[in-house]
Amino acid sequence: MTTKVLLAWSGGKDSALALQRLQRDPQVVVLGLLTTFVERYGRVQMHGMRRVMLEAQAEALGLPLYPVWLPPQANNAVYERAVRQALAPLQRSGLDAVAFGDLFLQDIRTFREQLIAPTGLNSLFPLWGEDTHALSREIIREGFHATVVCVNPARVPATLLGRVYDEGLMRELPDGVDPCGENGEFHTFVQDGPNFAWPLATMVGVQRQWEGHLFADLLPIAMRVQPRA
């Protein structure tokens, strides 16, 4: 018997690796990607990526994207209600579980589990507890191409913004910085990977600052190219 799963999708490298793990499990069927957007801006709540960029990822991955719309600076109660409302129609279609790409922050995992528990669905964490140095190497080795689109300049150099997530960047991270950015040091956006039917062609646009973080506005050059042979 298979488990039908929806993946909480940020568009970043951890989400991409979690998706690959799920897709390689013969007992799992991934039904789609769940992403939270801020209504006023049409951008991902976590790192400010435009909705069109997440839609391009979903198309390349061959999966539907299910948006969760939030008002600016939504509190936890608003967030929880919006997520559960988005899950309701999928539950009627046979959804069994929601998966998350979290790595080791127990308070975040507990929040996720408490969010999902009232729905009767299971919570899955396919990357949980794994060594993040090993995970960072796996992401690069597997061929995921990601760009750093948000940094906390109090934790990492601002010059990392817009950089490719590769071994060179790993060597430049200050001591104590998690190589997957799990403590909020930086966030990424994935343009290509082994489960993408085609790469996304993008360019780094205007950089901006908000609430102590720096953001790079990643823009499409072409939303679709020829699929791989």
N, C-alpha and C positions, 0 to 999 in steps of 0.2 A: 504494500500500500504506500502511495506517495503522499508527501506533505506539501500542501500548496502554501507558498510563502510570498509575502510582499516585503521588499527590502526598503528600509528607510534610507533614502538616497540623497547625499549632499552634493554629489558630483565630483568628490575628491578621491584620492588614491586609496584610502582605507575602504570606502564604499565599493570601489571598483574591485579590490582584491576580495572583499567579502562576497561580492556577486560571483566572482569566478569560483570561489570555494563552493558556494551553493549550487552553481550550475554543474560542477563536476561531481556532485553527489547524486547517484542514480535514484535515491529515494526522495529527492526534492524537485518540485516544479516551481519556478519563479514566475509569478503571475504579473509582476510589474514593479514599478519604482514609486515610492511615496516621498514627496518633497514639499517642504514648507516654504511659502513665499510671503513676502510682505505686500499686502494689497496695493498700497499707494504707489509703490515703486516697481512692482513686478519683478522683484529680485529675491534670490535665496536669502532666507533669514540669517544664515550662518556667516557667509562670506561675500554676499552682495552680487553674485553672478546673475546675469539677466535670464529671464525665463526661457528665451529663445535658445540659449546655450544648453540648458538642461533638456529642452525638447530635442535638440540636435543629438545629444548624447543618447537619449532614449531611442531615437530613430536608428542610430548606428548600432545600438545593442539589440534592436528588434523587440523592444519591450514597451508597453504603454506607460506613460507618466501620469501619476495621479497627484494633482496639486492639493495642498492644504493651504487655504488663504487665511492670513492673520493680519490684524491691524498693527500699525507700528507700535513697538514696545509692548506687545501683548504679555500679560502676566500668565502664570502657569495654569490658572483655571481656564482662561480663554484658549490657551494652547491645547490643553487636554480635551476640552469640548470639541474643538475643531478637528483634532485628529480622530477622535472616536466617531464623529459624524462622517468623516471621510471613509472610515473603515466599514461602516454599517452595510452599505450596498455590496461590498466585496465579501463580507461574511455570508450574505445571502447567496453568493455565488460559490461558496465552498472554501473560502479562505481558512487556513488552519493556524497560521503563525505570522508574526512580524519579526523580521531580522534586522539587526543593527550592527554597524561596523566598529563599535566601541572596543577599546583595547584593554584598559586596566583601571579606569576611574570608577571605583565602587559606587560612589554617590550617584553618578550618572546612570550606571546600570540599574541601581535600585529605583531611580526615578522612571526609567523606561519600563521596568517590570510593573511598577505600580500604575503606570499609564495604561498598559495593555491588559492587566489582570481583570478589570471589570468587564471587558468585552468577551471574556471566555477564550480568547486566543492565547497561544503560546508565544513566548519571547525567545528568540534565538540570537546567539552571539558567536558567529563562526570564527572570529579572530581572538576571542577573549583569552587573556592570560598569556599569550605568546610573547616571546622576547621581541621588543620593538626594533632592536638592531637587526635581528634576523628578518623581521617583516620588511624593513626598509630595503634590505638587499633583495628580498624576494620580489618586491614590487618592481624594482629596476631590472632584475634578471628576467622576469616574466614578460617584459616589454611594454609595461604601462608608461605612457608618455604624459607627464603632468607638469603644470606650471604653478609656481607659487603665486597666489592671487591675494593673499592677506597675510600680514605679519604684525606681530606685537613688537614694536621697536624697543621696548624695554627689555625684551628677552633675546631678540636676534637682530642682526644688522639690517637696517632698512634696505640695504643694497640687494638683499635676497629677493625682494619683491620683483616679480616678473621673470625670475630665473627658472630654468628647467630643474625638476627634481631628479638629480642624478648623483653619481658618486662624488663628483666635484663639489656639489653643494653639501653633501654629507660631511666632507672633510672640513668645511668652513663653519660648521655649526659650533657655537661656543660650548664649553664644558657645561654639562648639566642640562643641556637642551635635549629633549626627547627627539630621536631621529624621525619619528612619525608625527611630531607636533601635537601629541596627545594632550599636553597641558595648555594648549591654546597658543603656542608660540607662533604657529603659522598654519595656513590652510592652502589646499591645492585644488586645481581643476584638471580633470583627466581629458585629454584630447584623443587618445588612442590606447589600444590594448589588445590582448589576444582574443577577447570576446567582442571587439568592435568589427563590424562589417567593413567599415572604411574609417580613415582618420578624419578628424575635424581640423580644418585649416583656420587658424586664428592669429590674431595679433594683439599685443598688449597696448591698450589705449591709455586714457587719462588716469593718473594716480590721484587718490584723494585720501583725506584723513577724517576719521570719525570715531569718537569715543576712545581715543588713544591708540587706535589701530590704523594701519595704512592698507589701502585697497588698490588693486590694479583692475581696471575695467577691461576684461578680456572681450575682444570683439571678433565676430566672424569675418573671415575673408571669403570663404565659400562654405555653405552649410553642408554640402554633400559633394563628394567626388565619386569616381567610379569604384564600385565594390572590388575587393580583392579577388583575384582569380581563385 
